[in-house]
Structure formats: structure tokens, C-alpha cells
Amino acid sequence: MCRYQLLAVPLALTLAACDDSSDVGGTSTYGYGYSGGGSGFIGVTNYSSYDIYEVYITACTDAYWGYDLLGGDIIPPGYEYTWSAGAGCYDVLAIDAVGSEWTCYALYVDAGGTSMCTI
């Protein structure tokens, strides 16, 4: 499945500004909620050697990646970043410091659950 990055079209799920960061077992988890509230979480765990500079998350049925959800933040090696999301199917695209693209397709978020894309 081919995805196109289109920054001019907003995602149906938009990033709300709510930052609460905490250390959990050596990883920082940053909570950002999609508007409308969420019933689970989706995120990226970075086990690569490079910082992650961009993350795009979209519903499995969407044709476009939409906006970079990190908004200038980075995910250093050994850390994770999570977002609240409604139950459903999601695809994740992460781009590291050297431009490598990492994708996870068909991650399912259940109510109260967490699905992670591990890089």
C-alpha cells in the first residue's frame, strides 16, 4: 500500500496540546491526545541508533500520512513517545535523522490498550 505525504490536508484526528511527560522504566512517555478523546494509546519505541525526527499516524483506511505529530520534538534512541487514540486500526511512519523511513502497518488499538511501533 502506497502512502503519500500531503501536508495541506489536515488529519481527521488532530493533535491537542497537552504535555505530561514522565520517566517509566528508563523511557520517557509523552502523552498527547487526539481531539475527541481516545480510548487507548499508540506509539513509537526507538531502539535504533538514530533520533526519530518525524512520526505520522493515520487510520489504516486513509490514503495520506498527514502532519508530523512530533512537531519539532525528537525521540532519542531508547525512548518512546505515545499518543492517545480511539480504538481502531492505524498505520505508523517514522523518519530518522538520516532519512530512513520505518513503517508499521495495521496496528490495532483496543479500548484501554496500547499498540507500539518498535523501530
C-alpha positions as CSV (number, residue, x, y, z in Angstrom):
1,M,0.0,0.0,0.0
2,C,1.5,3.3,-1.0
3,R,1.1,6.4,1.2
4,Y,1.5,10.0,0.2
5,Q,2.6,12.8,2.5
6,L,0.2,15.7,2.0
7,L,0.7,18.5,4.5
8,A,-2.1,20.7,3.1
9,V,-4.9,18.3,4.1
10,P,-5.5,18.1,7.9
11,L,-6.0,14.7,9.6
12,A,-9.4,13.9,11.0
13,L,-7.5,13.3,14.2
14,T,-5.7,16.5,15.3
15,L,-3.1,16.9,17.9
16,A,-4.2,18.6,21.1
17,A,-1.7,20.5,23.2
18,C,-1.4,18.6,26.4
19,D,2.1,17.6,27.5
20,D,2.7,15.4,30.5
21,S,6.0,13.6,30.5
22,S,7.2,11.0,32.9
23,D,10.0,8.5,33.3
24,V,8.8,4.9,33.3
25,G,11.5,2.2,33.5
26,G,14.1,4.3,31.7
27,T,11.9,5.5,28.9
28,S,10.1,8.8,28.7
29,T,6.4,8.6,27.7
30,Y,4.9,11.8,26.4
31,G,1.1,11.9,26.3
32,Y,-0.6,13.9,23.6
33,G,-4.3,13.4,23.0
34,Y,-6.2,13.4,19.7
35,S,-9.2,15.7,19.8
36,G,-12.4,14.0,20.8
37,G,-10.6,11.9,23.4
38,G,-9.2,8.4,23.0
39,S,-9.8,5.1,24.4
40,G,-6.3,3.6,24.0
41,F,-2.7,4.6,23.1
42,I,-0.5,4.2,20.0
43,G,3.2,5.0,20.0
44,V,6.7,4.6,18.7
45,T,9.6,2.9,20.6
46,N,13.0,3.9,19.2
47,Y,15.6,1.0,19.5
48,S,17.6,2.3,16.5
49,S,20.9,4.2,16.7
50,Y,19.4,7.4,15.4
51,D,17.0,10.1,16.7
52,I,13.5,9.9,15.2
53,Y,12.5,13.4,13.8
54,E,9.1,12.7,12.3
55,V,6.1,10.5,13.1
56,Y,2.9,10.2,11.1
57,I,0.0,8.2,12.3
58,T,-3.1,7.6,10.2
59,A,-6.1,5.3,10.1
60,C,-5.5,2.2,8.1
61,T,-8.0,3.3,5.5
62,D,-6.5,6.8,4.9
63,A,-4.6,7.4,1.7
64,Y,-2.4,10.3,3.2
65,W,0.0,10.4,6.1
66,G,-1.0,13.9,7.1
67,Y,1.1,16.0,9.5
68,D,4.2,15.2,11.5
69,L,2.9,14.6,15.0
70,L,6.2,15.3,16.8
71,G,6.0,18.9,15.9
72,G,9.7,19.6,16.3
73,D,10.3,17.2,19.2
74,I,12.5,14.1,18.7
75,I,12.5,10.5,20.0
76,P,16.1,9.7,21.0
77,P,17.4,6.1,20.9
78,G,16.0,4.1,23.9
79,Y,12.9,6.3,24.3
80,E,9.2,6.0,23.4
81,Y,6.5,8.5,22.5
82,T,2.8,7.7,22.8
83,W,-0.4,9.4,21.8
84,S,-4.0,8.7,22.9
85,A,-6.2,7.3,20.1
86,G,-9.6,6.0,19.6
87,A,-10.0,2.2,19.2
88,G,-9.3,1.1,15.7
89,C,-6.6,0.3,13.1
90,Y,-3.6,2.6,12.5
91,D,-0.5,2.8,10.3
92,V,2.7,4.5,11.6
93,L,5.5,6.1,9.6
94,A,8.7,7.2,11.4
95,I,11.6,9.0,9.8
96,D,15.0,9.1,11.5
97,A,17.9,11.5,11.5
98,V,19.4,10.1,8.3
99,G,16.1,10.0,6.4
100,S,15.4,6.3,6.8
101,E,11.7,5.5,6.8
102,W,10.2,2.9,9.2
103,T,6.6,1.8,8.9
104,C,4.3,-0.3,11.0
105,Y,1.0,-1.2,9.3
106,A,-2.3,-2.4,10.8
107,L,-1.6,-1.6,14.5
108,Y,-4.8,-2.2,16.4
109,V,-5.7,-0.1,19.4
110,D,-8.2,-1.6,21.8
111,A,-10.1,0.4,24.5
112,G,-7.7,0.7,27.4
113,G,-4.8,-0.9,25.4
114,T,-1.5,0.2,23.9
115,S,-0.1,-0.6,20.5
116,M,3.6,0.3,19.8
117,C,5.6,0.5,16.6
118,T,9.1,-0.6,17.5
119,I,12.0,0.7,15.5
